[in-house]
């Protein structure tokens, strides 16, 4: 896995959801919301807060929807998009 954002997202998901290393084996197309029982609505909030802290970005409420957390890849795209905005 060469994408540093994806690697950091996997570590973040593993820690926030207490997956004991399971998330580190996830691929970009691994389904999350609705498939990983630990990722419930409260966990999504914790993940968003951790994304803000680790990546130094602000996640606007109107940017958050279920599609952003559908797969590992959609979370990575979400973080990448918001990180790009921070720079410009």
PDB file of N, CA, C and O in Angstrom:
ATOM      1  N   UNK A   1       0.868  -1.184   0.000  1.00  0.00           N
ATOM      2  CA  UNK A   1       0.000   0.000   0.000  1.00  0.00           C
ATOM      3  C   UNK A   1       0.905   1.234   0.000  1.00  0.00           C
ATOM      4  O   UNK A   1       1.670   1.460   0.938  1.00  0.00           O
ATOM      5  N   UNK A   2       0.804   2.015  -1.055  1.00  0.00           N
ATOM      6  CA  UNK A   2       1.717   3.144  -1.189  1.00  0.00           C
ATOM      7  C   UNK A   2       1.091   4.474  -0.786  1.00  0.00           C
ATOM      8  O   UNK A   2       1.808   5.452  -0.574  1.00  0.00           O
ATOM      9  N   UNK A   3      -0.216   4.523  -0.679  1.00  0.00           N
ATOM     10  CA  UNK A   3      -0.899   5.774  -0.362  1.00  0.00           C
ATOM     11  C   UNK A   3      -0.784   6.073   1.136  1.00  0.00           C
ATOM     12  O   UNK A   3      -1.358   5.354   1.954  1.00  0.00           O
ATOM     13  N   UNK A   4      -0.038   7.138   1.503  1.00  0.00           N
ATOM     14  CA  UNK A   4       0.128   7.431   2.938  1.00  0.00           C
ATOM     15  C   UNK A   4      -1.184   7.819   3.615  1.00  0.00           C
ATOM     16  O   UNK A   4      -1.368   7.545   4.800  1.00  0.00           O
ATOM     17  N   UNK A   5      -2.096   8.452   2.882  1.00  0.00           N
ATOM     18  CA  UNK A   5      -3.384   8.804   3.489  1.00  0.00           C
ATOM     19  C   UNK A   5      -4.170   7.538   3.784  1.00  0.00           C
ATOM     20  O   UNK A   5      -4.774   7.422   4.851  1.00  0.00           O
ATOM     21  N   UNK A   6      -4.173   6.581   2.851  1.00  0.00           N
ATOM     22  CA  UNK A   6      -4.896   5.331   3.102  1.00  0.00           C
ATOM     23  C   UNK A   6      -4.317   4.600   4.298  1.00  0.00           C
ATOM     24  O   UNK A   6      -5.058   4.074   5.129  1.00  0.00           O
ATOM     25  N   UNK A   7      -2.989   4.565   4.389  1.00  0.00           N
ATOM     26  CA  UNK A   7      -2.352   3.894   5.531  1.00  0.00           C
ATOM     27  C   UNK A   7      -2.785   4.551   6.839  1.00  0.00           C
ATOM     28  O   UNK A   7      -3.123   3.860   7.800  1.00  0.00           O
ATOM     29  N   UNK A   8      -2.777   5.873   6.877  1.00  0.00           N
ATOM     30  CA  UNK A   8      -3.160   6.587   8.093  1.00  0.00           C
ATOM     31  C   UNK A   8      -4.645   6.390   8.406  1.00  0.00           C
ATOM     32  O   UNK A   8      -5.022   6.270   9.572  1.00  0.00           O
ATOM     33  N   UNK A   9      -5.486   6.355   7.371  1.00  0.00           N
ATOM     34  CA  UNK A   9      -6.920   6.106   7.582  1.00  0.00           C
ATOM     35  C   UNK A   9      -7.138   4.712   8.180  1.00  0.00           C
ATOM     36  O   UNK A   9      -7.966   4.547   9.076  1.00  0.00           O
ATOM     37  N   UNK A  10      -6.407   3.720   7.696  1.00  0.00           N
ATOM     38  CA  UNK A  10      -6.549   2.362   8.239  1.00  0.00           C
ATOM     39  C   UNK A  10      -6.127   2.305   9.703  1.00  0.00           C
ATOM     40  O   UNK A  10      -6.799   1.676  10.520  1.00  0.00           O
ATOM     41  N   UNK A  11      -5.019   2.959  10.037  1.00  0.00           N
ATOM     42  CA  UNK A  11      -4.563   3.000  11.435  1.00  0.00           C
ATOM     43  C   UNK A  11      -5.621   3.702  12.293  1.00  0.00           C
ATOM     44  O   UNK A  11      -5.969   3.239  13.380  1.00  0.00           O
ATOM     45  N   UNK A  12      -6.120   4.823  11.783  1.00  0.00           N
ATOM     46  CA  UNK A  12      -7.135   5.599  12.498  1.00  0.00           C
ATOM     47  C   UNK A  12      -8.387   4.752  12.742  1.00  0.00           C
ATOM     48  O   UNK A  12      -8.895   4.707  13.863  1.00  0.00           O
ATOM     49  N   UNK A  13      -8.886   4.082  11.698  1.00  0.00           N
ATOM     50  CA  UNK A  13     -10.082   3.242  11.850  1.00  0.00           C
ATOM     51  C   UNK A  13      -9.833   2.123  12.852  1.00  0.00           C
ATOM     52  O   UNK A  13     -10.688   1.823  13.685  1.00  0.00           O
ATOM     53  N   UNK A  14      -8.659   1.507  12.768  1.00  0.00           N
ATOM     54  CA  UNK A  14      -8.343   0.406  13.668  1.00  0.00           C
ATOM     55  C   UNK A  14      -8.344   0.870  15.120  1.00  0.00           C
ATOM     56  O   UNK A  14      -8.868   0.184  15.998  1.00  0.00           O
ATOM     57  N   UNK A  15      -7.754   2.039  15.368  1.00  0.00           N
ATOM     58  CA  UNK A  15      -7.674   2.549  16.735  1.00  0.00           C
ATOM     59  C   UNK A  15      -9.024   3.031  17.249  1.00  0.00           C
ATOM     60  O   UNK A  15      -9.427   2.675  18.356  1.00  0.00           O
ATOM     61  N   UNK A  16      -9.727   3.839  16.456  1.00  0.00           N
ATOM     62  CA  UNK A  16     -10.999   4.411  16.915  1.00  0.00           C
ATOM     63  C   UNK A  16     -12.052   3.322  17.128  1.00  0.00           C
ATOM     64  O   UNK A  16     -12.838   3.381  18.074  1.00  0.00           O
ATOM     65  N   UNK A  17     -12.058   2.328  16.235  1.00  0.00           N
ATOM     66  CA  UNK A  17     -13.072   1.270  16.316  1.00  0.00           C
ATOM     67  C   UNK A  17     -12.611   0.080  17.152  1.00  0.00           C
ATOM     68  O   UNK A  17     -13.355  -0.889  17.308  1.00  0.00           O
ATOM     69  N   UNK A  18     -11.396   0.139  17.691  1.00  0.00           N
ATOM     70  CA  UNK A  18     -10.846  -0.953  18.504  1.00  0.00           C
ATOM     71  C   UNK A  18     -10.925  -2.293  17.774  1.00  0.00           C
ATOM     72  O   UNK A  18     -11.466  -3.267  18.296  1.00  0.00           O
ATOM     73  N   UNK A  19     -10.379  -2.325  16.562  1.00  0.00           N
ATOM     74  CA  UNK A  19     -10.463  -3.522  15.735  1.00  0.00           C
ATOM     75  C   UNK A  19      -9.290  -4.482  15.929  1.00  0.00           C
ATOM     76  O   UNK A  19      -9.239  -5.530  15.285  1.00  0.00           O
ATOM     77  N   UNK A  20      -8.366  -4.144  16.793  1.00  0.00           N
ATOM     78  CA  UNK A  20      -7.278  -5.055  17.113  1.00  0.00           C
ATOM     79  C   UNK A  20      -6.422  -5.458  15.927  1.00  0.00           C
ATOM     80  O   UNK A  20      -5.950  -6.593  15.861  1.00  0.00           O
ATOM     81  N   UNK A  21      -6.217  -4.549  14.993  1.00  0.00           N
ATOM     82  CA  UNK A  21      -5.377  -4.827  13.838  1.00  0.00           C
ATOM     83  C   UNK A  21      -6.139  -5.253  12.596  1.00  0.00           C
ATOM     84  O   UNK A  21      -5.557  -5.299  11.512  1.00  0.00           O
ATOM     85  N   UNK A  22      -7.426  -5.569  12.720  1.00  0.00           N
ATOM     86  CA  UNK A  22      -8.216  -6.032  11.564  1.00  0.00           C
ATOM     87  C   UNK A  22      -8.231  -5.019  10.434  1.00  0.00           C
ATOM     88  O   UNK A  22      -8.135  -5.391   9.265  1.00  0.00           O
ATOM     89  N   UNK A  23      -8.351  -3.727  10.774  1.00  0.00           N
ATOM     90  CA  UNK A  23      -8.477  -2.700   9.736  1.00  0.00           C
ATOM     91  C   UNK A  23      -7.201  -2.561   8.911  1.00  0.00           C
ATOM     92  O   UNK A  23      -7.249  -2.085   7.777  1.00  0.00           O
ATOM     93  N   UNK A  24      -6.067  -2.968   9.464  1.00  0.00           N
ATOM     94  CA  UNK A  24      -4.807  -2.815   8.752  1.00  0.00           C
ATOM     95  C   UNK A  24      -4.747  -3.692   7.506  1.00  0.00           C
ATOM     96  O   UNK A  24      -3.930  -3.450   6.617  1.00  0.00           O
ATOM     97  N   UNK A  25      -5.600  -4.701   7.435  1.00  0.00           N
ATOM     98  CA  UNK A  25      -5.653  -5.592   6.268  1.00  0.00           C
ATOM     99  C   UNK A  25      -6.732  -5.161   5.272  1.00  0.00           C
ATOM    100  O   UNK A  25      -6.878  -5.787   4.223  1.00  0.00           O
ATOM    101  N   UNK A  26      -7.481  -4.114   5.576  1.00  0.00           N
ATOM    102  CA  UNK A  26      -8.538  -3.654   4.683  1.00  0.00           C
ATOM    103  C   UNK A  26      -7.934  -3.085   3.402  1.00  0.00           C
ATOM    104  O   UNK A  26      -6.863  -2.478   3.418  1.00  0.00           O
ATOM    105  N   UNK A  27      -8.647  -3.294   2.285  1.00  0.00           N
ATOM    106  CA  UNK A  27      -8.268  -2.715   0.993  1.00  0.00           C
ATOM    107  C   UNK A  27      -9.158  -1.513   0.715  1.00  0.00           C
ATOM    108  O   UNK A  27     -10.111  -1.259   1.452  1.00  0.00           O
ATOM    109  N   UNK A  28      -8.855  -0.780  -0.337  1.00  0.00           N
ATOM    110  CA  UNK A  28      -9.643   0.406  -0.687  1.00  0.00           C
ATOM    111  C   UNK A  28     -11.112   0.063  -0.916  1.00  0.00           C
ATOM    112  O   UNK A  28     -11.988   0.878  -0.626  1.00  0.00           O
ATOM    113  N   UNK A  29     -11.392  -1.140  -1.434  1.00  0.00           N
ATOM    114  CA  UNK A  29     -12.781  -1.512  -1.728  1.00  0.00           C
ATOM    115  C   UNK A  29     -13.465  -2.263  -0.583  1.00  0.00           C
ATOM    116  O   UNK A  29     -14.563  -2.791  -0.757  1.00  0.00           O
ATOM    117  N   UNK A  30     -12.825  -2.311   0.581  1.00  0.00           N
ATOM    118  CA  UNK A  30     -13.445  -2.971   1.737  1.00  0.00           C
ATOM    119  C   UNK A  30     -14.645  -2.160   2.206  1.00  0.00           C
ATOM    120  O   UNK A  30     -14.503  -0.984   2.541  1.00  0.00           O
ATOM    121  N   UNK A  31     -15.848  -2.784   2.234  1.00  0.00           N
ATOM    122  CA  UNK A  31     -17.037  -2.064   2.706  1.00  0.00           C
ATOM    123  C   UNK A  31     -16.939  -1.771   4.201  1.00  0.00           C
ATOM    124  O   UNK A  31     -16.469  -2.603   4.977  1.00  0.00           O
ATOM    125  N   UNK A  32     -17.385  -0.587   4.591  1.00  0.00           N
ATOM    126  CA  UNK A  32     -17.330  -0.192   5.997  1.00  0.00           C
ATOM    127  C   UNK A  32     -18.731  -0.035   6.587  1.00  0.00           C
ATOM    128  O   UNK A  32     -19.197  -0.901   7.328  1.00  0.00           O
ATOM    129  N   UNK A  33     -19.399   1.070   6.257  1.00  0.00           N
ATOM    130  CA  UNK A  33     -20.697   1.376   6.862  1.00  0.00           C
ATOM    131  C   UNK A  33     -21.701   0.281   6.504  1.00  0.00           C
ATOM    132  O   UNK A  33     -21.947   0.003   5.330  1.00  0.00           O
ATOM    133  N   UNK A  34     -22.270  -0.328   7.532  1.00  0.00           N
ATOM    134  CA  UNK A  34     -23.219  -1.403   7.320  1.00  0.00           C
ATOM    135  C   UNK A  34     -22.571  -2.777   7.280  1.00  0.00           C
ATOM    136  O   UNK A  34     -23.266  -3.790   7.355  1.00  0.00           O
ATOM    137  N   UNK A  35     -21.257  -2.825   7.162  1.00  0.00           N
ATOM    138  CA  UNK A  35     -20.537  -4.105   7.092  1.00  0.00           C
ATOM    139  C   UNK A  35     -19.632  -4.334   8.293  1.00  0.00           C
ATOM    140  O   UNK A  35     -19.444  -5.473   8.719  1.00  0.00           O
ATOM    141  N   UNK A  36     -19.075  -3.268   8.839  1.00  0.00           N
ATOM    142  CA  UNK A  36     -18.221  -3.371  10.026  1.00  0.00           C
ATOM    143  C   UNK A  36     -19.094  -2.960  11.209  1.00  0.00           C
ATOM    144  O   UNK A  36     -19.390  -1.777  11.383  1.00  0.00           O
ATOM    145  N   UNK A  37     -19.513  -3.947  12.034  1.00  0.00           N
ATOM    146  CA  UNK A  37     -20.469  -3.646  13.115  1.00  0.00           C
ATOM    147  C   UNK A  37     -20.004  -2.546  14.067  1.00  0.00           C
ATOM    148  O   UNK A  37     -20.826  -1.829  14.636  1.00  0.00           O
ATOM    149  N   UNK A  38     -18.685  -2.412  14.241  1.00  0.00           N
ATOM    150  CA  UNK A  38     -18.153  -1.399  15.153  1.00  0.00           C
ATOM    151  C   UNK A  38     -18.376   0.025  14.640  1.00  0.00           C
ATOM    152  O   UNK A  38     -18.323   0.978  15.416  1.00  0.00           O
ATOM    153  N   UNK A  39     -18.627   0.173  13.337  1.00  0.00           N
ATOM    154  CA  UNK A  39     -18.811   1.502  12.756  1.00  0.00           C
ATOM    155  C   UNK A  39     -20.297   1.852  12.752  1.00  0.00           C
ATOM    156  O   UNK A  39     -20.986   1.730  11.739  1.00  0.00           O
ATOM    157  N   UNK A  40     -20.770   2.294  13.931  1.00  0.00           N
ATOM    158  CA  UNK A  40     -22.158   2.749  14.047  1.00  0.00           C
ATOM    159  C   UNK A  40     -22.172   4.276  14.001  1.00  0.00           C
ATOM    160  O   UNK A  40     -21.131   4.900  13.793  1.00  0.00           O
ATOM    161  N   UNK A  41     -23.327   4.870  14.190  1.00  0.00           N
ATOM    162  CA  UNK A  41     -23.433   6.327  14.050  1.00  0.00           C
ATOM    163  C   UNK A  41     -22.548   7.075  15.044  1.00  0.00           C
ATOM    164  O   UNK A  41     -21.978   8.112  14.704  1.00  0.00           O
ATOM    165  N   UNK A  42     -22.430   6.570  16.248  1.00  0.00           N
ATOM    166  CA  UNK A  42     -21.566   7.228  17.234  1.00  0.00           C
ATOM    167  C   UNK A  42     -20.096   7.077  16.848  1.00  0.00           C
ATOM    168  O   UNK A  42     -19.304   7.998  17.044  1.00  0.00           O
ATOM    169  N   UNK A  43     -19.735   5.932  16.306  1.00  0.00           N
ATOM    170  CA  UNK A  43     -18.349   5.708  15.895  1.00  0.00           C
ATOM    171  C   UNK A  43     -17.988   6.609  14.724  1.00  0.00           C
ATOM    172  O   UNK A  43     -16.848   7.062  14.627  1.00  0.00           O
ATOM    173  N   UNK A  44     -18.941   6.879  13.831  1.00  0.00           N
ATOM    174  CA  UNK A  44     -18.679   7.788  12.706  1.00  0.00           C
ATOM    175  C   UNK A  44     -18.267   9.155  13.242  1.00  0.00           C
ATOM    176  O   UNK A  44     -17.342   9.775  12.716  1.00  0.00           O
ATOM    177  N   UNK A  45     -18.941   9.625  14.276  1.00  0.00           N
ATOM    178  CA  UNK A  45     -18.599  10.919  14.879  1.00  0.00           C
ATOM    179  C   UNK A  45     -17.181  10.879  15.443  1.00  0.00           C
ATOM    180  O   UNK A  45     -16.410  11.820  15.256  1.00  0.00           O
ATOM    181  N   UNK A  46     -16.840   9.807  16.123  1.00  0.00           N
ATOM    182  CA  UNK A  46     -15.488   9.671  16.678  1.00  0.00           C
ATOM    183  C   UNK A  46     -14.447   9.613  15.565  1.00  0.00           C
ATOM    184  O   UNK A  46     -13.368  10.189  15.701  1.00  0.00           O
ATOM    185  N   UNK A  47     -14.756   8.928  14.471  1.00  0.00           N
ATOM    186  CA  UNK A  47     -13.831   8.848  13.340  1.00  0.00           C
ATOM    187  C   UNK A  47     -13.636  10.233  12.727  1.00  0.00           C
ATOM    188  O   UNK A  47     -12.511  10.620  12.411  1.00  0.00           O
ATOM    189  N   UNK A  48     -14.717  10.973  12.561  1.00  0.00           N
ATOM    190  CA  UNK A  48     -14.627  12.331  12.001  1.00  0.00           C
ATOM    191  C   UNK A  48     -13.754  13.217  12.893  1.00  0.00           C
ATOM    192  O   UNK A  48     -12.898  13.949  12.396  1.00  0.00           O
ATOM    193  N   UNK A  49     -13.968  13.151  14.195  1.00  0.00           N
ATOM    194  CA  UNK A  49     -13.163  13.959  15.119  1.00  0.00           C
ATOM    195  C   UNK A  49     -11.685  13.591  15.012  1.00  0.00           C
ATOM    196  O   UNK A  49     -10.817  14.463  15.049  1.00  0.00           O
ATOM    197  N   UNK A  50     -11.408  12.310  14.881  1.00  0.00           N
ATOM    198  CA  UNK A  50     -10.018  11.863  14.775  1.00  0.00           C
ATOM    199  C   UNK A  50      -9.409  12.276  13.433  1.00  0.00           C
ATOM    200  O   UNK A  50      -8.231  12.627  13.371  1.00  0.00           O
ATOM    201  N   UNK A  51     -10.201  12.237  12.362  1.00  0.00           N
ATOM    202  CA  UNK A  51      -9.735  12.715  11.053  1.00  0.00           C
ATOM    203  C   UNK A  51      -9.338  14.187  11.162  1.00  0.00           C
ATOM    204  O   UNK A  51      -8.284  14.594  10.674  1.00  0.00           O
ATOM    205  N   UNK A  52     -10.193  14.976  11.808  1.00  0.00           N
ATOM    206  CA  UNK A  52      -9.898  16.404  11.964  1.00  0.00           C
ATOM    207  C   UNK A  52      -8.581  16.608  12.711  1.00  0.00           C
ATOM    208  O   UNK A  52      -7.756  17.436  12.325  1.00  0.00           O
ATOM    209  N   UNK A  53      -8.400  15.843  13.780  1.00  0.00           N
ATOM    210  CA  UNK A  53      -7.211  16.007  14.609  1.00  0.00           C
ATOM    211  C   UNK A  53      -5.944  15.541  13.894  1.00  0.00           C
ATOM    212  O   UNK A  53      -4.946  16.260  13.864  1.00  0.00           O
ATOM    213  N   UNK A  54      -5.986  14.350  13.325  1.00  0.00           N
ATOM    214  CA  UNK A  54      -4.771  13.781  12.711  1.00  0.00           C
ATOM    215  C   UNK A  54      -4.360  14.475  11.427  1.00  0.00           C
ATOM    216  O   UNK A  54      -3.171  14.638  11.154  1.00  0.00           O
ATOM    217  N   UNK A  55      -5.342  14.883  10.641  1.00  0.00           N
ATOM    218  CA  UNK A  55      -5.017  15.471   9.344  1.00  0.00           C
ATOM    219  C   UNK A  55      -5.046  17.000   9.381  1.00  0.00           C
ATOM    220  O   UNK A  55      -4.728  17.649   8.384  1.00  0.00           O
ATOM    221  N   UNK A  56      -5.425  17.576  10.523  1.00  0.00           N
ATOM    222  CA  UNK A  56      -5.440  19.019  10.653  1.00  0.00           C
ATOM    223  C   UNK A  56      -6.436  19.693   9.730  1.00  0.00           C
ATOM    224  O   UNK A  56      -6.177  20.768   9.190  1.00  0.00           O
ATOM    225  N   UNK A  57      -7.586  19.044   9.556  1.00  0.00           N
ATOM    226  CA  UNK A  57      -8.614  19.591   8.666  1.00  0.00           C
ATOM    227  C   UNK A  57      -9.919  19.751   9.422  1.00  0.00           C
ATOM    228  O   UNK A  57     -10.137  19.121  10.457  1.00  0.00           O
ATOM    229  N   UNK A  58     -10.773  20.595   8.897  1.00  0.00           N
ATOM    230  CA  UNK A  58     -12.107  20.749   9.466  1.00  0.00           C
ATOM    231  C   UNK A  58     -13.089  20.042   8.549  1.00  0.00           C
ATOM    232  O   UNK A  58     -13.063  20.229   7.332  1.00  0.00           O
ATOM    233  N   UNK A  59     -13.955  19.230   9.141  1.00  0.00           N
ATOM    234  CA  UNK A  59     -14.955  18.503   8.368  1.00  0.00           C
ATOM    235  C   UNK A  59     -16.297  19.211   8.550  1.00  0.00           C
ATOM    236  O   UNK A  59     -16.929  19.081   9.598  1.00  0.00           O
ATOM    237  N   UNK A  60     -16.738  19.964   7.527  1.00  0.00           N
ATOM    238  CA  UNK A  60     -18.033  20.651   7.639  1.00  0.00           C
ATOM    239  C   UNK A  60     -19.174  19.637   7.731  1.00  0.00           C
ATOM    240  O   UNK A  60     -19.156  18.607   7.057  1.00  0.00           O
ATOM    241  N   UNK A  61     -20.166  19.938   8.572  1.00  0.00           N
ATOM    242  CA  UNK A  61     -21.301  19.022   8.750  1.00  0.00           C
ATOM    243  C   UNK A  61     -21.966  18.669   7.430  1.00  0.00           C
ATOM    244  O   UNK A  61     -22.397  17.532   7.236  1.00  0.00           O
ATOM    245  N   UNK A  62     -22.054  19.635   6.520  1.00  0.00           N
ATOM    246  CA  UNK A  62     -22.756  19.364   5.264  1.00  0.00           C
ATOM    247  C   UNK A  62     -21.937  18.512   4.291  1.00  0.00           C
ATOM    248  O   UNK A  62     -22.421  18.152   3.218  1.00  0.00           O
ATOM    249  N   UNK A  63     -20.703  18.192   4.665  1.00  0.00           N
ATOM    250  CA  UNK A  63     -19.860  17.318   3.838  1.00  0.00           C
ATOM    251  C   UNK A  63     -20.004  15.851   4.237  1.00  0.00           C
ATOM    252  O   UNK A  63     -19.543  14.963   3.519  1.00  0.00           O
ATOM    253  N   UNK A  64     -20.637  15.597   5.367  1.00  0.00           N
ATOM    254  CA  UNK A  64     -20.689  14.246   5.909  1.00  0.00           C
ATOM    255  C   UNK A  64     -21.978  13.563   5.488  1.00  0.00           C
ATOM    256  O   UNK A  64     -23.076  14.053   5.752  1.00  0.00           O
ATOM    257  N   UNK A  65     -21.823  12.417   4.826  1.00  0.00           N
ATOM    258  CA  UNK A  65     -22.981  11.565   4.548  1.00  0.00           C
ATOM    259  C   UNK A  65     -22.508  10.112   4.528  1.00  0.00           C
ATOM    260  O   UNK A  65     -21.310   9.838   4.584  1.00  0.00           O
ATOM    261  N   UNK A  66     -23.437   9.215   4.450  1.00  0.00           N
ATOM    262  CA  UNK A  66     -23.095   7.794   4.501  1.00  0.00           C
ATOM    263  C   UNK A  66     -22.162   7.362   3.392  1.00  0.00           C
ATOM    264  O   UNK A  66     -21.360   6.446   3.574  1.00  0.00           O
ATOM    265  N   UNK A  67     -22.258   8.018   2.237  1.00  0.00           N
ATOM    266  CA  UNK A  67     -21.403   7.643   1.110  1.00  0.00           C
ATOM    267  C   UNK A  67     -19.925   7.857   1.425  1.00  0.00           C
ATOM    268  O   UNK A  67     -19.070   7.145   0.900  1.00  0.00           O
ATOM    269  N   UNK A  68     -19.625   8.826   2.273  1.00  0.00           N
ATOM    270  CA  UNK A  68     -18.230   9.096   2.629  1.00  0.00           C
ATOM    271  C   UNK A  68     -17.607   7.950   3.411  1.00  0.00           C
ATOM    272  O   UNK A  68     -16.385   7.809   3.453  1.00  0.00           O
ATOM    273  N   UNK A  69     -18.450   7.133   4.028  1.00  0.00           N
ATOM    274  CA  UNK A  69     -17.966   6.036   4.866  1.00  0.00           C
ATOM    275  C   UNK A  69     -18.368   4.670   4.322  1.00  0.00           C
ATOM    276  O   UNK A  69     -18.386   3.685   5.060  1.00  0.00           O
ATOM    277  N   UNK A  70     -18.692   4.610   3.030  1.00  0.00           N
ATOM    278  CA  UNK A  70     -19.132   3.356   2.415  1.00  0.00           C
ATOM    279  C   UNK A  70     -18.004   2.332   2.348  1.00  0.00           C
ATOM    280  O   UNK A  70     -18.208   1.157   2.654  1.00  0.00           O
ATOM    281  N   UNK A  71     -16.814   2.778   1.947  1.00  0.00           N
ATOM    282  CA  UNK A  71     -15.655   1.885   1.839  1.00  0.00           C
ATOM    283  C   UNK A  71     -14.408   2.618   2.347  1.00  0.00           C
ATOM    284  O   UNK A  71     -14.433   3.823   2.599  1.00  0.00           O
ATOM    285  N   UNK A  72     -13.338   1.869   2.486  1.00  0.00           N
ATOM    286  CA  UNK A  72     -12.063   2.498   2.857  1.00  0.00           C
ATOM    287  C   UNK A  72     -11.711   3.560   1.823  1.00  0.00           C
ATOM    288  O   UNK A  72     -11.275   4.655   2.179  1.00  0.00           O
ATOM    289  N   UNK A  73     -11.896   3.244   0.558  1.00  0.00           N
ATOM    290  CA  UNK A  73     -11.559   4.178  -0.513  1.00  0.00           C
ATOM    291  C   UNK A  73     -12.344   5.470  -0.450  1.00  0.00           C
ATOM    292  O   UNK A  73     -11.800   6.540  -0.725  1.00  0.00           O
ATOM    293  N   UNK A  74     -13.631   5.388  -0.086  1.00  0.00           N
ATOM    294  CA  UNK A  74     -14.423   6.619  -0.009  1.00  0.00           C
ATOM    295  C   UNK A  74     -13.984   7.478   1.170  1.00  0.00           C
ATOM    296  O   UNK A  74     -14.049   8.705   1.095  1.00  0.00           O
ATOM    297  N   UNK A  75     -13.540   6.855   2.253  1.00  0.00           N
ATOM    298  CA  UNK A  75     -13.007   7.624   3.387  1.00  0.00           C
ATOM    299  C   UNK A  75     -11.704   8.305   2.973  1.00  0.00           C
ATOM    300  O   UNK A  75     -11.483   9.472   3.298  1.00  0.00           O
ATOM    301  N   UNK A  76     -10.844   7.582   2.259  1.00  0.00           N
ATOM    302  CA  UNK A  76      -9.584   8.149   1.792  1.00  0.00           C
ATOM    303  C   UNK A  76      -9.857   9.319   0.851  1.00  0.00           C
ATOM    304  O   UNK A  76      -9.210  10.361   0.954  1.00  0.00           O
ATOM    305  N   UNK A  77     -10.813   9.154  -0.068  1.00  0.00           N
ATOM    306  CA  UNK A  77     -11.177  10.246  -0.992  1.00  0.00           C
ATOM    307  C   UNK A  77     -11.695  11.461  -0.223  1.00  0.00           C
ATOM    308  O   UNK A  77     -11.365  12.601  -0.550  1.00  0.00           O
ATOM    309  N   UNK A  78     -12.504  11.204   0.794  1.00  0.00           N
ATOM    310  CA  UNK A  78     -13.081  12.242   1.648  1.00  0.00           C
ATOM    311  C   UNK A  78     -11.957  13.050   2.311  1.00  0.00           C
ATOM    312  O   UNK A  78     -11.952  14.280   2.266  1.00  0.00           O
ATOM    313  N   UNK A  79     -11.010  12.339   2.924  1.00  0.00           N
ATOM    314  CA  UNK A  79      -9.883  12.998   3.604  1.00  0.00           C
ATOM    315  C   UNK A  79      -9.014  13.741   2.592  1.00  0.00           C
ATOM    316  O   UNK A  79      -8.579  14.863   2.848  1.00  0.00           O
ATOM    317  N   UNK A  80      -8.764  13.116   1.445  1.00  0.00           N
ATOM    318  CA  UNK A  80      -7.923  13.737   0.408  1.00  0.00           C
ATOM    319  C   UNK A  80      -8.558  15.027  -0.086  1.00  0.00           C
ATOM    320  O   UNK A  80      -7.876  16.042  -0.233  1.00  0.00           O
ATOM    321  N   UNK A  81      -9.857  14.991  -0.341  1.00  0.00           N
ATOM    322  CA  UNK A  81     -10.574  16.179  -0.834  1.00  0.00           C
ATOM    323  C   UNK A  81     -10.517  17.316   0.179  1.00  0.00           C
ATOM    324  O   UNK A  81     -10.230  18.457  -0.182  1.00  0.00           O
ATOM    325  N   UNK A  82     -10.790  17.007   1.447  1.00  0.00           N
ATOM    326  CA  UNK A  82     -10.781  18.043   2.472  1.00  0.00           C
ATOM    327  C   UNK A  82      -9.373  18.549   2.743  1.00  0.00           C
ATOM    328  O   UNK A  82      -9.193  19.729   3.046  1.00  0.00           O
ATOM    329  N   UNK A  83      -8.371  17.682   2.639  1.00  0.00           N
ATOM    330  CA  UNK A  83      -6.977  18.103   2.835  1.00  0.00           C
ATOM    331  C   UNK A  83      -6.557  19.051   1.718  1.00  0.00           C
ATOM    332  O   UNK A  83      -5.840  20.021   1.965  1.00  0.00           O
ATOM    333  N   UNK A  84      -6.994  18.782   0.504  1.00  0.00           N
ATOM    334  CA  UNK A  84      -6.651  19.635  -0.629  1.00  0.00           C
ATOM    335  C   UNK A  84      -7.243  21.031  -0.450  1.00  0.00           C
ATOM    336  O   UNK A  84      -6.616  22.023  -0.821  1.00  0.00           O
ATOM    337  N   UNK A  85      -8.445  21.111   0.114  1.00  0.00           N
ATOM    338  CA  UNK A  85      -9.082  22.401   0.364  1.00  0.00           C
ATOM    339  C   UNK A  85      -8.312  23.221   1.370  1.00  0.00           C
ATOM    340  O   UNK A  85      -8.214  24.442   1.256  1.00  0.00           O
ATOM    341  N   UNK A  86      -7.765  22.535   2.359  1.00  0.00           N
ATOM    342  CA  UNK A  86      -7.023  23.227   3.415  1.00  0.00           C
ATOM    343  C   UNK A  86      -5.858  24.002   2.823  1.00  0.00           C
ATOM    344  O   UNK A  86      -5.537  25.105   3.265  1.00  0.00           O
ATOM    345  N   UNK A  87      -5.231  23.404   1.814  1.00  0.00           N
ATOM    346  CA  UNK A  87      -4.078  24.050   1.198  1.00  0.00           C
ATOM    347  C   UNK A  87      -4.458  25.224   0.321  1.00  0.00           C
ATOM    348  O   UNK A  87      -3.611  26.070   0.035  1.00  0.00           O
ATOM    349  N   UNK A  88      -5.713  25.302  -0.116  1.00  0.00           N
ATOM    350  CA  UNK A  88      -6.050  26.382  -1.037  1.00  0.00           C
ATOM    351  C   UNK A  88      -7.226  27.086  -0.560  1.00  0.00           C
ATOM    352  O   UNK A  88      -7.677  28.038  -1.197  1.00  0.00           O
TER     353      UNK A  88
END
